[in-house]
């Protein structure tokens, strides 16, 4: 009797342990990362006039419909969707940037573990770089878009969106700064740019190369950006309701001071000159830029050339002119950094330091 009783007790204890293990395993399997998807519109939310035509209206679909088109996301994450704005990214502006940045910084203090932002591709690189400089979290932040409308026969949005979520919730994505996921590539905000007007492989990092690739739904990183970003950045949007006005002026043969003079008259705080070659201005235009600088306007030299640095002290005496050189920042990213720099200083040496560090 005693042996039977002991065996029965052991058997019951074993069954209880197995049951407890199964319950815990089931509970563990049900815990999925919580992610916020903030939608701004763009081609990824676009509706076309036909399945094969290129004409479409961007930002026509809301975030709930975007998510409904990719139900597989619910298998890997608990999703919180939010419509921030519903525009084509050609209409992106400073007010939306500030709203988006402040919202992410707010949500970063909660149990949200990662962020995905759906965005049009036209200005996606600028939004990514702005957020890279002002977000105060090391939680993954990934921007994603599409080159084909959601109704197209070969829409790239659903795959890009799934990859963005998969990348954002992966533990290896933490602390890498703001990224863009497009066409199986993981691209860092500090270097990414749009290179083609219509092709799905449009985004590239021409100077440093991608951070990695998406492979079978998982990120595989090959490098890390060494530039300051997010929690190590000195910039903040906490007390900002607007950004200093900075304009980009394009360089070309026979360029005149017309647009420099107009910018000065308009009261801009900064000018980014997208010069030829190594950001070179003509003699006449350089004189106009020096005059603008003497009137208190910050001047940054960048280049209209696709890749490579706009370096200091080559053909232009930056020290004498009190210019800053953008180094690896293209004109549109140079504008973003200069706007934020001007919230802290108008000293050209300090601005130059920022262009080297960021």
CORJOLIN-V813398 format. One record per run of one state. SS is the DSSP state (H for helix, E for strand, - for the rest). FROM is the first residue (numbers start at 1). TO is the last residue. If there is no record, write none. Layout:
ss->{SS | SS}
from->{FROM | FROM}
to->{TO | TO}
//
This chain:
ss->{- | H | - | E | - | H | - | E | - | E | - | H | - | H | - | E | - | H | - | H | - | E | - | H | - | E | - | H | - | H | - | E | - | E | - | E | - | E | - | E | - | E | - | H | - | E | - | H | - | E | - | E | - | H | - | E | - | E | - | H | - | E | - | E | - | H | - | H | -}
from->{1 | 2 | 31 | 33 | 42 | 43 | 46 | 47 | 49 | 56 | 58 | 63 | 69 | 71 | 76 | 77 | 88 | 89 | 92 | 94 | 108 | 114 | 119 | 124 | 135 | 141 | 145 | 157 | 170 | 171 | 174 | 178 | 183 | 185 | 189 | 192 | 195 | 203 | 206 | 212 | 216 | 218 | 222 | 230 | 233 | 246 | 251 | 258 | 267 | 270 | 277 | 280 | 281 | 283 | 295 | 298 | 304 | 310 | 311 | 318 | 322 | 324 | 326 | 327 | 328 | 331 | 342 | 348 | 358}
to->{1 | 30 | 32 | 41 | 42 | 45 | 46 | 48 | 55 | 57 | 62 | 68 | 70 | 75 | 76 | 87 | 88 | 91 | 93 | 107 | 113 | 118 | 123 | 134 | 140 | 144 | 156 | 169 | 170 | 173 | 177 | 182 | 184 | 188 | 191 | 194 | 202 | 205 | 211 | 215 | 217 | 221 | 229 | 232 | 245 | 250 | 257 | 266 | 269 | 276 | 279 | 280 | 282 | 294 | 297 | 303 | 309 | 310 | 317 | 321 | 323 | 325 | 326 | 327 | 330 | 341 | 347 | 357 | 358}
//
